[in-house]
Amino acid sequence: MLILLKNYECLVLDVIGIGFVLFIIYADADLTLLFYHSLNRPRDFRNKVVWITGASSGIGEYLAYDLVKAGAKLVLSGVNVERLTAVGERCKEVSSCAAEDILLVPFQINNFDVHDDVVNKVLDHFGHIEYLVNNAGISQRADFADIDIAVDHQLFDVNVFGPVNLTRKVLRHFLERKKGHVVVTSSTAGKLGAPYSSAYTGSKHALHGYFECLRSEMVEENIHVTLVCPGPVFSNITDRCVTGKIGEKYDHKQQPTDKKMKTERCSDLMVTAIAYKLDECWICFQPILFMYYMAQYLPSVFRTLIVKFIFNRQRVMKMRQGR
Ligand SMILES: NC(=O)c1ccc[n+]([C@@H]2O[C@H](COP(=O)([O-])OP(=O)(O)OC[C@H]3O[C@@H](n4cnc5c(N)ncnc54)[C@H](OP(=O)(O)O)[C@@H]3O)[C@@H](O)[C@H]2O)c1
């Protein structure tokens, strides 16, 4: 009996050990998301109206392609009308949607005065909205001490107050319909302090504060909130990354050899998170994924070991640039 029990314990330990090694080598998202993604069920967005901000490039662009293939009707927002038009045309090519199933609504997310008008424009066209994907955003790099307060304002206007204000407008419609789903593209920087990006990190942490509250307030309303936290992903984000001075661009060119996730993969995982209404998901390669787990479940070990002994400037910069 004792020998049988010991064998059973060894087996359990072996399975846990093998599982951990596989996780360290292959996992590119948190285990809940990977579990749902591995079910490989069709994600059905037929006739659902999905509004994506930041749809003119990067993650938002690929989300548009995945969602339109899954049957969604799309509202595509961004600033660059030429890019937005090209994304709209590609959506029609990759799916069998009708021309009127794609609506382009270009606007600056930080121009709060137009939010009522753009919501009305979407409702006039489609009559309803099922999903609002708050994805538009900009990044920032500079030492904490070197950041002008104007840059903090810029980051918060685009990354936080824009999505928050737009969501409030759409929420009225969701509450009337007694259903809706708000998706927010946060970041690793929304969960961990990403060094040398404090304005960006502050803005992404703020999103969690606002949208965690919204989720709690909506538990009885059939309105869902999904916070998506990607690590480094190929997109245009580094090309327009700002510094600590207003109007200054961060001097860094993304390379195809960078260790970043393919935009398609990030979008694919994100669609699963949306389809299964996950509250939060983490999408990134190791070792950042492991850090998420440490910071969430063993915060003292994360701060005393990982932050103190592993986070030096050179390593952090390399990790953030996918090098
Ligand atoms: N790529 C990454 O490594 C990474 C990692 C974690 C989180 N994220 C987050 O993912 C989201 C999408 O970024 P991305 O990586 O796909 O970068 P991206 O290729 O630069 O896309 C950013 C999108 O946001 C739009 N946008 C920027 N400023 C705007 C403004 N003031 N008003 C309206 N739209 C605006 C852009 O529109 P225009 O092009 O038309 O100006 C573009 O469509 C962001 O929230 C970002 O923080 C990215």
The ligand as an ORCA input file, in Angstrom:
! r2SCAN-3c Opt
* xyz 0 1
  N       3.036     45.888    -29.948
  C       3.350     45.650    -28.696
  O       4.465     45.202    -28.393
  C       2.339     45.896    -27.620
  C       2.541     45.301    -26.374
  C       1.609     45.508    -25.369
  C       0.497     46.292    -25.607
  N       0.327     46.872    -26.815
  C      -0.864     47.709    -27.017
  O      -1.556     47.282    -28.167
  C      -2.341     48.364    -28.662
  C      -2.179     48.435    -30.168
  O      -0.853     48.808    -30.467
  P       0.009     48.140    -31.634
  O       1.126     47.431    -31.012
  O      -0.838     47.425    -32.587
  O       0.635     49.477    -32.263
  P       0.382     50.255    -33.618
  O       0.653     49.383    -34.782
  O       1.164     51.495    -33.471
  O      -1.178     50.583    -33.577
  C      -1.679     51.600    -32.770
  C      -3.055     51.979    -33.241
  O      -3.561     52.984    -32.365
  C      -4.007     54.088    -33.149
  N      -3.810     55.351    -32.444
  C      -2.662     55.837    -31.917
  N      -2.883     57.061    -31.407
  C      -4.193     57.341    -31.628
  C      -5.018     58.452    -31.340
  N      -4.568     59.552    -30.741
  N      -6.325     58.388    -31.715
  C      -6.816     57.306    -32.335
  N      -6.084     56.226    -32.651
  C      -4.781     56.241    -32.295
  C      -3.178     54.057    -34.410
  O      -3.880     54.771    -35.403
  P      -3.137     55.520    -36.649
  O      -2.103     54.563    -37.156
  O      -4.248     55.701    -37.628
  O      -2.552     56.768    -36.127
  C      -3.059     52.560    -34.664
  O      -4.173     52.113    -35.356
  C      -1.865     49.609    -27.909
  O      -2.805     49.927    -26.926
  C      -0.571     49.163    -27.264
  O      -0.282     49.844    -26.070
  C       1.216     46.686    -27.838
*
